[in-house]
Amino acid sequence: MSPLPDGGGGPRSTARVAWTECDRGGHFAAMEAPDLLLADSRDSYRTRRQPAVGSATAQMSRPGRWEHDG
C-alpha cells in the first residue's frame, strides 16, 4: 500500500456509529438483500433526524405550540 500524498485524503475517522448484522446478504448487500439494506438505512437516518428533546426544533415542531388562545 502506498502512502497518501501530503494533505491528501483529509482526516479519517474510525468512529463506528451503528452496526447491524443480518442473517442474509453479504459483501454485495445491495444486490443480495436490498430490502434489508434499505430498511437498515431508513432506521439509521430516522433515529438521527429526530430533534433533541428541548431543542428549538423540537419545541417548534409540537402541534399548537405557537397558537394563541385569545
mmCIF file of the N, C-alpha and C atoms, coordinates in Angstrom:
data_MODEL
# 
_entry.id   MODEL 
# 
loop_
_atom_site.group_PDB 
_atom_site.id 
_atom_site.type_symbol 
_atom_site.label_atom_id 
_atom_site.label_alt_id 
_atom_site.label_comp_id 
_atom_site.label_asym_id 
_atom_site.label_entity_id 
_atom_site.label_seq_id 
_atom_site.pdbx_PDB_ins_code 
_atom_site.Cartn_x 
_atom_site.Cartn_y 
_atom_site.Cartn_z 
_atom_site.occupancy 
_atom_site.B_iso_or_equiv 
_atom_site.pdbx_formal_charge 
_atom_site.auth_seq_id 
_atom_site.auth_comp_id 
_atom_site.auth_asym_id 
_atom_site.auth_atom_id 
_atom_site.pdbx_PDB_model_num 
ATOM 1   N N  . MET A 1 1  ? 0.841   -1.167  0.000  1.00 0.00 ? 1  MET A N  1 
ATOM 2   C CA . MET A 1 1  ? 0.000   0.000   0.000  1.00 0.00 ? 1  MET A CA 1 
ATOM 3   C C  . MET A 1 1  ? 0.893   1.240   0.000  1.00 0.00 ? 1  MET A C  1 
ATOM 4   N N  . SER A 1 2  ? 0.602   2.168   -0.853 1.00 0.00 ? 2  SER A N  1 
ATOM 5   C CA . SER A 1 2  ? 1.419   3.379   -0.916 1.00 0.00 ? 2  SER A CA 1 
ATOM 6   C C  . SER A 1 2  ? 0.850   4.440   0.021  1.00 0.00 ? 2  SER A C  1 
ATOM 7   N N  . PRO A 1 3  ? 1.707   5.283   0.585  1.00 0.00 ? 3  PRO A N  1 
ATOM 8   C CA . PRO A 1 3  ? 1.231   6.332   1.492  1.00 0.00 ? 3  PRO A CA 1 
ATOM 9   C C  . PRO A 1 3  ? 0.461   7.404   0.728  1.00 0.00 ? 3  PRO A C  1 
ATOM 10  N N  . LEU A 1 4  ? -0.413  8.103   1.441  1.00 0.00 ? 4  LEU A N  1 
ATOM 11  C CA . LEU A 1 4  ? -1.159  9.205   0.837  1.00 0.00 ? 4  LEU A CA 1 
ATOM 12  C C  . LEU A 1 4  ? -0.228  10.387  0.620  1.00 0.00 ? 4  LEU A C  1 
ATOM 13  N N  . PRO A 1 5  ? -0.432  11.151  -0.445 1.00 0.00 ? 5  PRO A N  1 
ATOM 14  C CA . PRO A 1 5  ? 0.374   12.357  -0.647 1.00 0.00 ? 5  PRO A CA 1 
ATOM 15  C C  . PRO A 1 5  ? 0.066   13.370  0.450  1.00 0.00 ? 5  PRO A C  1 
ATOM 16  N N  . ASP A 1 6  ? 0.973   14.312  0.642  1.00 0.00 ? 6  ASP A N  1 
ATOM 17  C CA . ASP A 1 6  ? 0.778   15.330  1.683  1.00 0.00 ? 6  ASP A CA 1 
ATOM 18  C C  . ASP A 1 6  ? -0.554  16.040  1.489  1.00 0.00 ? 6  ASP A C  1 
ATOM 19  N N  . GLY A 1 7  ? -1.351  16.092  2.547  1.00 0.00 ? 7  GLY A N  1 
ATOM 20  C CA . GLY A 1 7  ? -2.635  16.779  2.501  1.00 0.00 ? 7  GLY A CA 1 
ATOM 21  C C  . GLY A 1 7  ? -3.722  16.000  1.778  1.00 0.00 ? 7  GLY A C  1 
ATOM 22  N N  . GLY A 1 8  ? -3.411  14.855  1.250  1.00 0.00 ? 8  GLY A N  1 
ATOM 23  C CA . GLY A 1 8  ? -4.412  14.081  0.513  1.00 0.00 ? 8  GLY A CA 1 
ATOM 24  C C  . GLY A 1 8  ? -5.254  13.215  1.424  1.00 0.00 ? 8  GLY A C  1 
ATOM 25  N N  . GLY A 1 9  ? -6.477  13.058  1.067  1.00 0.00 ? 9  GLY A N  1 
ATOM 26  C CA . GLY A 1 9  ? -7.343  12.165  1.820  1.00 0.00 ? 9  GLY A CA 1 
ATOM 27  C C  . GLY A 1 9  ? -8.075  12.811  2.974  1.00 0.00 ? 9  GLY A C  1 
ATOM 28  N N  . GLY A 1 10 ? -7.554  13.865  3.510  1.00 0.00 ? 10 GLY A N  1 
ATOM 29  C CA . GLY A 1 10 ? -8.214  14.537  4.622  1.00 0.00 ? 10 GLY A CA 1 
ATOM 30  C C  . GLY A 1 10 ? -8.206  13.703  5.889  1.00 0.00 ? 10 GLY A C  1 
ATOM 31  N N  . PRO A 1 11 ? -8.837  14.223  6.928  1.00 0.00 ? 11 PRO A N  1 
ATOM 32  C CA . PRO A 1 11 ? -8.863  13.496  8.194  1.00 0.00 ? 11 PRO A CA 1 
ATOM 33  C C  . PRO A 1 11 ? -9.704  12.230  8.075  1.00 0.00 ? 11 PRO A C  1 
ATOM 34  N N  . ARG A 1 12 ? -9.311  11.224  8.801  1.00 0.00 ? 12 ARG A N  1 
ATOM 35  C CA . ARG A 1 12 ? -10.051 9.967   8.775  1.00 0.00 ? 12 ARG A CA 1 
ATOM 36  C C  . ARG A 1 12 ? -10.637 9.701   10.146 1.00 0.00 ? 12 ARG A C  1 
ATOM 37  N N  . SER A 1 13 ? -11.791 9.113   10.154 1.00 0.00 ? 13 SER A N  1 
ATOM 38  C CA . SER A 1 13 ? -12.449 8.770   11.403 1.00 0.00 ? 13 SER A CA 1 
ATOM 39  C C  . SER A 1 13 ? -12.712 7.275   11.427 1.00 0.00 ? 13 SER A C  1 
ATOM 40  N N  . THR A 1 14 ? -12.479 6.671   12.553 1.00 0.00 ? 14 THR A N  1 
ATOM 41  C CA . THR A 1 14 ? -12.784 5.254   12.701 1.00 0.00 ? 14 THR A CA 1 
ATOM 42  C C  . THR A 1 14 ? -13.959 5.056   13.642 1.00 0.00 ? 14 THR A C  1 
ATOM 43  N N  . ALA A 1 15 ? -14.670 6.133   13.957 1.00 0.00 ? 15 ALA A N  1 
ATOM 44  C CA . ALA A 1 15 ? -15.814 6.039   14.860 1.00 0.00 ? 15 ALA A CA 1 
ATOM 45  C C  . ALA A 1 15 ? -16.926 5.235   14.195 1.00 0.00 ? 15 ALA A C  1 
ATOM 46  N N  . ARG A 1 16 ? -17.389 4.230   14.893 1.00 0.00 ? 16 ARG A N  1 
ATOM 47  C CA . ARG A 1 16 ? -18.477 3.401   14.378 1.00 0.00 ? 16 ARG A CA 1 
ATOM 48  C C  . ARG A 1 16 ? -19.777 3.941   14.962 1.00 0.00 ? 16 ARG A C  1 
ATOM 49  N N  . VAL A 1 17 ? -20.691 4.348   14.111 1.00 0.00 ? 17 VAL A N  1 
ATOM 50  C CA . VAL A 1 17 ? -21.948 4.937   14.552 1.00 0.00 ? 17 VAL A CA 1 
ATOM 51  C C  . VAL A 1 17 ? -22.998 3.864   14.790 1.00 0.00 ? 17 VAL A C  1 
ATOM 52  N N  . ALA A 1 18 ? -23.031 2.862   13.946 1.00 0.00 ? 18 ALA A N  1 
ATOM 53  C CA . ALA A 1 18 ? -24.018 1.790   14.075 1.00 0.00 ? 18 ALA A CA 1 
ATOM 54  C C  . ALA A 1 18 ? -23.439 0.500   13.507 1.00 0.00 ? 18 ALA A C  1 
ATOM 55  N N  . TRP A 1 19 ? -23.982 -0.603  13.966 1.00 0.00 ? 19 TRP A N  1 
ATOM 56  C CA . TRP A 1 19 ? -23.540 -1.905  13.470 1.00 0.00 ? 19 TRP A CA 1 
ATOM 57  C C  . TRP A 1 19 ? -24.756 -2.806  13.423 1.00 0.00 ? 19 TRP A C  1 
ATOM 58  N N  . THR A 1 20 ? -25.036 -3.379  12.268 1.00 0.00 ? 20 THR A N  1 
ATOM 59  C CA . THR A 1 20 ? -26.164 -4.280  12.110 1.00 0.00 ? 20 THR A CA 1 
ATOM 60  C C  . THR A 1 20 ? -25.687 -5.559  11.456 1.00 0.00 ? 20 THR A C  1 
ATOM 61  N N  . GLU A 1 21 ? -26.053 -6.687  12.032 1.00 0.00 ? 21 GLU A N  1 
ATOM 62  C CA . GLU A 1 21 ? -25.739 -7.978  11.431 1.00 0.00 ? 21 GLU A CA 1 
ATOM 63  C C  . GLU A 1 21 ? -27.035 -8.601  10.948 1.00 0.00 ? 21 GLU A C  1 
ATOM 64  N N  . CYS A 1 22 ? -27.038 -9.065  9.718  1.00 0.00 ? 22 CYS A N  1 
ATOM 65  C CA . CYS A 1 22 ? -28.219 -9.682  9.121  1.00 0.00 ? 22 CYS A CA 1 
ATOM 66  C C  . CYS A 1 22 ? -27.934 -11.150 8.845  1.00 0.00 ? 22 CYS A C  1 
ATOM 67  N N  . ASP A 1 23 ? -28.999 -11.940 8.750  1.00 0.00 ? 23 ASP A N  1 
ATOM 68  C CA . ASP A 1 23 ? -28.831 -13.369 8.502  1.00 0.00 ? 23 ASP A CA 1 
ATOM 69  C C  . ASP A 1 23 ? -28.638 -13.688 7.021  1.00 0.00 ? 23 ASP A C  1 
ATOM 70  N N  . ARG A 1 24 ? -28.784 -12.684 6.169  1.00 0.00 ? 24 ARG A N  1 
ATOM 71  C CA . ARG A 1 24 ? -28.523 -12.884 4.738  1.00 0.00 ? 24 ARG A CA 1 
ATOM 72  C C  . ARG A 1 24 ? -27.923 -11.612 4.161  1.00 0.00 ? 24 ARG A C  1 
ATOM 73  N N  . GLY A 1 25 ? -27.490 -11.715 2.928  1.00 0.00 ? 25 GLY A N  1 
ATOM 74  C CA . GLY A 1 25 ? -26.767 -10.604 2.321  1.00 0.00 ? 25 GLY A CA 1 
ATOM 75  C C  . GLY A 1 25 ? -25.288 -10.823 2.558  1.00 0.00 ? 25 GLY A C  1 
ATOM 76  N N  . GLY A 1 26 ? -24.505 -9.873  2.273  1.00 0.00 ? 26 GLY A N  1 
ATOM 77  C CA . GLY A 1 26 ? -23.069 -10.032 2.462  1.00 0.00 ? 26 GLY A CA 1 
ATOM 78  C C  . GLY A 1 26 ? -22.329 -8.836  1.908  1.00 0.00 ? 26 GLY A C  1 
ATOM 79  N N  . HIS A 1 27 ? -21.214 -9.111  1.258  1.00 0.00 ? 27 HIS A N  1 
ATOM 80  C CA . HIS A 1 27 ? -20.385 -8.042  0.718  1.00 0.00 ? 27 HIS A CA 1 
ATOM 81  C C  . HIS A 1 27 ? -21.151 -7.205  -0.306 1.00 0.00 ? 27 HIS A C  1 
ATOM 82  N N  . PHE A 1 28 ? -21.998 -7.848  -1.086 1.00 0.00 ? 28 PHE A N  1 
ATOM 83  C CA . PHE A 1 28 ? -22.796 -7.143  -2.098 1.00 0.00 ? 28 PHE A CA 1 
ATOM 84  C C  . PHE A 1 28 ? -24.242 -7.045  -1.616 1.00 0.00 ? 28 PHE A C  1 
ATOM 85  N N  . ALA A 1 29 ? -24.444 -6.469  -0.451 1.00 0.00 ? 29 ALA A N  1 
ATOM 86  C CA . ALA A 1 29 ? -25.766 -6.422  0.177  1.00 0.00 ? 29 ALA A CA 1 
ATOM 87  C C  . ALA A 1 29 ? -26.815 -5.746  -0.704 1.00 0.00 ? 29 ALA A C  1 
ATOM 88  N N  . ALA A 1 30 ? -26.431 -4.734  -1.450 1.00 0.00 ? 30 ALA A N  1 
ATOM 89  C CA . ALA A 1 30 ? -27.397 -4.021  -2.291 1.00 0.00 ? 30 ALA A CA 1 
ATOM 90  C C  . ALA A 1 30 ? -27.997 -4.921  -3.361 1.00 0.00 ? 30 ALA A C  1 
ATOM 91  N N  . MET A 1 31 ? -27.250 -5.926  -3.792 1.00 0.00 ? 31 MET A N  1 
ATOM 92  C CA . MET A 1 31 ? -27.765 -6.858  -4.801 1.00 0.00 ? 31 MET A CA 1 
ATOM 93  C C  . MET A 1 31 ? -28.339 -8.123  -4.163 1.00 0.00 ? 31 MET A C  1 
ATOM 94  N N  . GLU A 1 32 ? -27.777 -8.550  -3.035 1.00 0.00 ? 32 GLU A N  1 
ATOM 95  C CA . GLU A 1 32 ? -28.180 -9.809  -2.425 1.00 0.00 ? 32 GLU A CA 1 
ATOM 96  C C  . GLU A 1 32 ? -29.401 -9.675  -1.519 1.00 0.00 ? 32 GLU A C  1 
ATOM 97  N N  . ALA A 1 33 ? -29.527 -8.581  -0.807 1.00 0.00 ? 33 ALA A N  1 
ATOM 98  C CA . ALA A 1 33 ? -30.642 -8.371  0.124  1.00 0.00 ? 33 ALA A CA 1 
ATOM 99  C C  . ALA A 1 33 ? -30.986 -6.885  0.185  1.00 0.00 ? 33 ALA A C  1 
ATOM 100 N N  . PRO A 1 34 ? -31.471 -6.327  -0.924 1.00 0.00 ? 34 PRO A N  1 
ATOM 101 C CA . PRO A 1 34 ? -31.739 -4.883  -0.946 1.00 0.00 ? 34 PRO A CA 1 
ATOM 102 C C  . PRO A 1 34 ? -32.790 -4.451  0.072  1.00 0.00 ? 34 PRO A C  1 
ATOM 103 N N  . ASP A 1 35 ? -33.751 -5.323  0.369  1.00 0.00 ? 35 ASP A N  1 
ATOM 104 C CA . ASP A 1 35 ? -34.784 -4.968  1.339  1.00 0.00 ? 35 ASP A CA 1 
ATOM 105 C C  . ASP A 1 35 ? -34.194 -4.758  2.734  1.00 0.00 ? 35 ASP A C  1 
ATOM 106 N N  . LEU A 1 36 ? -33.246 -5.605  3.130  1.00 0.00 ? 36 LEU A N  1 
ATOM 107 C CA . LEU A 1 36 ? -32.610 -5.453  4.440  1.00 0.00 ? 36 LEU A CA 1 
ATOM 108 C C  . LEU A 1 36 ? -31.731 -4.203  4.490  1.00 0.00 ? 36 LEU A C  1 
ATOM 109 N N  . LEU A 1 37 ? -31.002 -3.962  3.426  1.00 0.00 ? 37 LEU A N  1 
ATOM 110 C CA . LEU A 1 37 ? -30.127 -2.788  3.373  1.00 0.00 ? 37 LEU A CA 1 
ATOM 111 C C  . LEU A 1 37 ? -30.948 -1.501  3.441  1.00 0.00 ? 37 LEU A C  1 
ATOM 112 N N  . LEU A 1 38 ? -32.035 -1.448  2.695  1.00 0.00 ? 38 LEU A N  1 
ATOM 113 C CA . LEU A 1 38 ? -32.887 -0.261  2.689  1.00 0.00 ? 38 LEU A CA 1 
ATOM 114 C C  . LEU A 1 38 ? -33.531 -0.040  4.057  1.00 0.00 ? 38 LEU A C  1 
ATOM 115 N N  . ALA A 1 39 ? -34.033 -1.103  4.668  1.00 0.00 ? 39 ALA A N  1 
ATOM 116 C CA . ALA A 1 39 ? -34.655 -0.977  5.990  1.00 0.00 ? 39 ALA A CA 1 
ATOM 117 C C  . ALA A 1 39 ? -33.644 -0.487  7.025  1.00 0.00 ? 39 ALA A C  1 
ATOM 118 N N  . ASP A 1 40 ? -32.431 -1.013  6.967  1.00 0.00 ? 40 ASP A N  1 
ATOM 119 C CA . ASP A 1 40 ? -31.394 -0.594  7.910  1.00 0.00 ? 40 ASP A CA 1 
ATOM 120 C C  . ASP A 1 40 ? -31.010 0.869   7.687  1.00 0.00 ? 40 ASP A C  1 
ATOM 121 N N  . SER A 1 41 ? -30.892 1.278   6.428  1.00 0.00 ? 41 SER A N  1 
ATOM 122 C CA . SER A 1 41 ? -30.563 2.677   6.123  1.00 0.00 ? 41 SER A CA 1 
ATOM 123 C C  . SER A 1 41 ? -31.654 3.613   6.614  1.00 0.00 ? 41 SER A C  1 
ATOM 124 N N  . ARG A 1 42 ? -32.901 3.247   6.378  1.00 0.00 ? 42 ARG A N  1 
ATOM 125 C CA . ARG A 1 42 ? -34.015 4.091   6.831  1.00 0.00 ? 42 ARG A CA 1 
ATOM 126 C C  . ARG A 1 42 ? -34.043 4.208   8.347  1.00 0.00 ? 42 ARG A C  1 
ATOM 127 N N  . ASP A 1 43 ? -33.856 3.087   9.041  1.00 0.00 ? 43 ASP A N  1 
ATOM 128 C CA . ASP A 1 43 ? -33.838 3.122   10.504 1.00 0.00 ? 43 ASP A CA 1 
ATOM 129 C C  . ASP A 1 43 ? -32.706 3.997   11.017 1.00 0.00 ? 43 ASP A C  1 
ATOM 130 N N  . SER A 1 44 ? -31.556 3.904   10.385 1.00 0.00 ? 44 SER A N  1 
ATOM 131 C CA . SER A 1 44 ? -30.392 4.681   10.805 1.00 0.00 ? 44 SER A CA 1 
ATOM 132 C C  . SER A 1 44 ? -30.655 6.177   10.671 1.00 0.00 ? 44 SER A C  1 
ATOM 133 N N  . TYR A 1 45 ? -31.170 6.599   9.542  1.00 0.00 ? 45 TYR A N  1 
ATOM 134 C CA . TYR A 1 45 ? -31.422 8.027   9.334  1.00 0.00 ? 45 TYR A CA 1 
ATOM 135 C C  . TYR A 1 45 ? -32.607 8.515   10.149 1.00 0.00 ? 45 TYR A C  1 
ATOM 136 N N  . ARG A 1 46 ? -33.590 7.653   10.367 1.00 0.00 ? 46 ARG A N  1 
ATOM 137 C CA . ARG A 1 46 ? -34.762 8.045   11.145 1.00 0.00 ? 46 ARG A CA 1 
ATOM 138 C C  . ARG A 1 46 ? -34.346 8.432   12.564 1.00 0.00 ? 46 ARG A C  1 
ATOM 139 N N  . THR A 1 47 ? -33.457 7.671   13.175 1.00 0.00 ? 47 THR A N  1 
ATOM 140 C CA . THR A 1 47 ? -33.041 7.983   14.540 1.00 0.00 ? 47 THR A CA 1 
ATOM 141 C C  . THR A 1 47 ? -32.181 9.235   14.588 1.00 0.00 ? 47 THR A C  1 
ATOM 142 N N  . ARG A 1 48 ? -31.466 9.545   13.539 1.00 0.00 ? 48 ARG A N  1 
ATOM 143 C CA . ARG A 1 48 ? -30.618 10.739  13.525 1.00 0.00 ? 48 ARG A CA 1 
ATOM 144 C C  . ARG A 1 48 ? -31.398 11.999  13.196 1.00 0.00 ? 48 ARG A C  1 
ATOM 145 N N  . ARG A 1 49 ? -32.557 11.868  12.568 1.00 0.00 ? 49 ARG A N  1 
ATOM 146 C CA . ARG A 1 49 ? -33.334 13.042  12.171 1.00 0.00 ? 49 ARG A CA 1 
ATOM 147 C C  . ARG A 1 49 ? -34.188 13.580  13.303 1.00 0.00 ? 49 ARG A C  1 
ATOM 148 N N  . GLN A 1 50 ? -34.422 12.796  14.351 1.00 0.00 ? 50 GLN A N  1 
ATOM 149 C CA . GLN A 1 50 ? -35.265 13.252  15.442 1.00 0.00 ? 50 GLN A CA 1 
ATOM 150 C C  . GLN A 1 50 ? -34.543 14.347  16.218 1.00 0.00 ? 50 GLN A C  1 
ATOM 151 N N  . PRO A 1 51 ? -35.187 15.509  16.413 1.00 0.00 ? 51 PRO A N  1 
ATOM 152 C CA . PRO A 1 51 ? -34.533 16.591  17.144 1.00 0.00 ? 51 PRO A CA 1 
ATOM 153 C C  . PRO A 1 51 ? -34.356 16.233  18.616 1.00 0.00 ? 51 PRO A C  1 
ATOM 154 N N  . ALA A 1 52 ? -33.348 16.780  19.235 1.00 0.00 ? 52 ALA A N  1 
ATOM 155 C CA . ALA A 1 52 ? -33.086 16.539  20.650 1.00 0.00 ? 52 ALA A CA 1 
ATOM 156 C C  . ALA A 1 52 ? -34.207 17.136  21.490 1.00 0.00 ? 52 ALA A C  1 
ATOM 157 N N  . VAL A 1 53 ? -34.554 16.466  22.569 1.00 0.00 ? 53 VAL A N  1 
ATOM 158 C CA . VAL A 1 53 ? -35.598 16.944  23.467 1.00 0.00 ? 53 VAL A CA 1 
ATOM 159 C C  . VAL A 1 53 ? -35.175 18.294  24.036 1.00 0.00 ? 53 VAL A C  1 
ATOM 160 N N  . GLY A 1 54 ? -36.076 19.270  23.973 1.00 0.00 ? 54 GLY A N  1 
ATOM 161 C CA . GLY A 1 54 ? -35.778 20.592  24.498 1.00 0.00 ? 54 GLY A CA 1 
ATOM 162 C C  . GLY A 1 54 ? -35.131 21.534  23.499 1.00 0.00 ? 54 GLY A C  1 
ATOM 163 N N  . SER A 1 55 ? -34.777 21.031  22.316 1.00 0.00 ? 55 SER A N  1 
ATOM 164 C CA . SER A 1 55 ? -34.160 21.907  21.320 1.00 0.00 ? 55 SER A CA 1 
ATOM 165 C C  . SER A 1 55 ? -35.219 22.808  20.702 1.00 0.00 ? 55 SER A C  1 
ATOM 166 N N  . ALA A 1 56 ? -34.787 23.886  20.088 1.00 0.00 ? 56 ALA A N  1 
ATOM 167 C CA . ALA A 1 56 ? -35.722 24.813  19.446 1.00 0.00 ? 56 ALA A CA 1 
ATOM 168 C C  . ALA A 1 56 ? -36.515 24.106  18.359 1.00 0.00 ? 56 ALA A C  1 
ATOM 169 N N  . THR A 1 57 ? -35.873 23.221  17.624 1.00 0.00 ? 57 THR A N  1 
ATOM 170 C CA . THR A 1 57 ? -36.566 22.482  16.566 1.00 0.00 ? 57 THR A CA 1 
ATOM 171 C C  . THR A 1 57 ? -37.645 21.596  17.156 1.00 0.00 ? 57 THR A C  1 
ATOM 172 N N  . ALA A 1 58 ? -37.349 20.913  18.250 1.00 0.00 ? 58 ALA A N  1 
ATOM 173 C CA . ALA A 1 58 ? -38.327 20.038  18.886 1.00 0.00 ? 58 ALA A CA 1 
ATOM 174 C C  . ALA A 1 58 ? -39.502 20.854  19.410 1.00 0.00 ? 58 ALA A C  1 
ATOM 175 N N  . GLN A 1 59 ? -39.241 22.027  19.976 1.00 0.00 ? 59 GLN A N  1 
ATOM 176 C CA . GLN A 1 59 ? -40.306 22.859  20.516 1.00 0.00 ? 59 GLN A CA 1 
ATOM 177 C C  . GLN A 1 59 ? -41.187 23.410  19.407 1.00 0.00 ? 59 GLN A C  1 
ATOM 178 N N  . MET A 1 60 ? -40.604 23.801  18.289 1.00 0.00 ? 60 MET A N  1 
ATOM 179 C CA . MET A 1 60 ? -41.376 24.364  17.190 1.00 0.00 ? 60 MET A CA 1 
ATOM 180 C C  . MET A 1 60 ? -42.198 23.299  16.484 1.00 0.00 ? 60 MET A C  1 
ATOM 181 N N  . SER A 1 61 ? -41.787 22.035  16.547 1.00 0.00 ? 61 SER A N  1 
ATOM 182 C CA . SER A 1 61 ? -42.488 21.000  15.805 1.00 0.00 ? 61 SER A CA 1 
ATOM 183 C C  . SER A 1 61 ? -43.692 20.453  16.563 1.00 0.00 ? 61 SER A C  1 
ATOM 184 N N  . ARG A 1 62 ? -43.900 20.897  17.804 1.00 0.00 ? 62 ARG A N  1 
ATOM 185 C CA . ARG A 1 62 ? -45.061 20.414  18.544 1.00 0.00 ? 62 ARG A CA 1 
ATOM 186 C C  . ARG A 1 62 ? -46.317 21.106  18.025 1.00 0.00 ? 62 ARG A C  1 
ATOM 187 N N  . PRO A 1 63 ? -47.372 20.345  17.731 1.00 0.00 ? 63 PRO A N  1 
ATOM 188 C CA . PRO A 1 63 ? -48.614 20.954  17.253 1.00 0.00 ? 63 PRO A CA 1 
ATOM 189 C C  . PRO A 1 63 ? -49.178 21.923  18.288 1.00 0.00 ? 63 PRO A C  1 
ATOM 190 N N  . GLY A 1 64 ? -49.616 23.072  17.831 1.00 0.00 ? 64 GLY A N  1 
ATOM 191 C CA . GLY A 1 64 ? -50.245 24.046  18.703 1.00 0.00 ? 64 GLY A CA 1 
ATOM 192 C C  . GLY A 1 64 ? -49.284 24.865  19.541 1.00 0.00 ? 64 GLY A C  1 
ATOM 193 N N  . ARG A 1 65 ? -48.024 24.702  19.360 1.00 0.00 ? 65 ARG A N  1 
ATOM 194 C CA . ARG A 1 65 ? -47.030 25.398  20.191 1.00 0.00 ? 65 ARG A CA 1 
ATOM 195 C C  . ARG A 1 65 ? -47.166 26.911  20.066 1.00 0.00 ? 65 ARG A C  1 
ATOM 196 N N  . TRP A 1 66 ? -47.409 27.405  18.876 1.00 0.00 ? 66 TRP A N  1 
ATOM 197 C CA . TRP A 1 66 ? -47.408 28.846  18.650 1.00 0.00 ? 66 TRP A CA 1 
ATOM 198 C C  . TRP A 1 66 ? -48.826 29.421  18.492 1.00 0.00 ? 66 TRP A C  1 
ATOM 199 N N  . GLU A 1 67 ? -49.832 28.602  18.760 1.00 0.00 ? 67 GLU A N  1 
ATOM 200 C CA . GLU A 1 67 ? -51.202 29.101  18.642 1.00 0.00 ? 67 GLU A CA 1 
ATOM 201 C C  . GLU A 1 67 ? -51.549 29.963  19.858 1.00 0.00 ? 67 GLU A C  1 
ATOM 202 N N  . HIS A 1 68 ? -52.343 30.998  19.630 1.00 0.00 ? 68 HIS A N  1 
ATOM 203 C CA . HIS A 1 68 ? -52.739 31.902  20.703 1.00 0.00 ? 68 HIS A CA 1 
ATOM 204 C C  . HIS A 1 68 ? -54.184 31.598  21.075 1.00 0.00 ? 68 HIS A C  1 
ATOM 205 N N  . ASP A 1 69 ? -54.465 31.500  22.368 1.00 0.00 ? 69 ASP A N  1 
ATOM 206 C CA . ASP A 1 69 ? -55.805 31.136  22.832 1.00 0.00 ? 69 ASP A CA 1 
ATOM 207 C C  . ASP A 1 69 ? -56.769 32.318  22.845 1.00 0.00 ? 69 ASP A C  1 
ATOM 208 N N  . GLY A 1 70 ? -56.348 33.529  22.642 1.00 0.00 ? 70 GLY A N  1 
ATOM 209 C CA . GLY A 1 70 ? -57.218 34.677  22.802 1.00 0.00 ? 70 GLY A CA 1 
ATOM 210 C C  . GLY A 1 70 ? -57.659 35.220  21.553 1.00 0.00 ? 70 GLY A C  1 
# 
